[in-house]
Amino acid sequence: MKHKISLISRKIAECGKNVFFTGAGISTESGIPDYRSKGGLWDKFKPIYFDDFISSKKARIEYWKQKTELYQDLIQAKPNPAHIAIAELHKMGLLEAVITQNIDGLHQESGLPDQKVVELHGNTRRVRCLSCNKLFSEDEVQQRIESGDLAPECQCGGYLKPDTISFGQAMPVEAVEKAVEISGNCDLFIVVGSTLIVHPAAQMPYYAKENGAFLVVLNLSETPCDKMCDVLIQGKAGEVLQRILNEVVKP
Ligand code: NAD
């Protein structure tokens, strides 16, 4: 492990374009469960598909009920040592971008500017009207839900939905294009806390590798990229990234 940490630290210091790709696993140490681990969100909630959200008020009420419960965890969650290590690298001028599958906004909370974060699945701190695209804060909409408006709608009559991508919903084209471009042009690509099985997000490490980037996978469990990566660490994101940061700072 020590040798791997030193190698990654050296690569971060040497490479111009360092990209992190993060999934739900980077936020478990902030108290937000991932989907697929035991005790994760899929043990608790049944996913609601986008078509059902559009066609059924019952589904919209159930969706917002789940979101309300998750939001309580989310507003209490703070960036953990893994988010903070990446933000420190940004302060040192060593970060090209973070591409994230997460919807929790914790990279920005840790100090990264919006321009450095590509959100592939949106951000649950925002709510969007599906008809006129008007944005609302989640806090504002949660207040309406608390006062009994269980499937809130916009003034225009459109359905309000957290600005995240549900199963069956189209991906945000601009974010995906940006992620493909960044992945295909980086020198170092570090995956943190993702099973790498949700597409098109999971293709990003392949774009990086095809361009000759050095590929690191840091995840607790196995991923489909374990065999092709240059360095594999099966460990906890917070602890490992802090160790890497320490070596970048003190070579
Ligand atoms: P996932 O739930 O499929 O997998 C998470 C991975 O992280 C697992 O392989 C697990 O072994 C690993 N992991 C868990 N804790 C870790 C830790 N401390 N250190 C290192 N690795 C750890 O997540 P995914 O592949 O990102 O995809 C699930 C989808 O669910 C995402 O697309 C995302 O949109 C959504 N999601 C987001 C959040 C969030 O925003 N925090 C939380 C749950 C799900």
Residues whose N, C-alpha, C, O or C-beta is under 5 A from the ligand:
A	BS01	NAD	G23 A24 G25 S27 T28 E29 I32 P33 D34 Y35 R36 S37 Q101 N102 I103 D104 H121 G193 S194 T195 L196 V198 L218 N219 L220 S221 G235 K236 A237
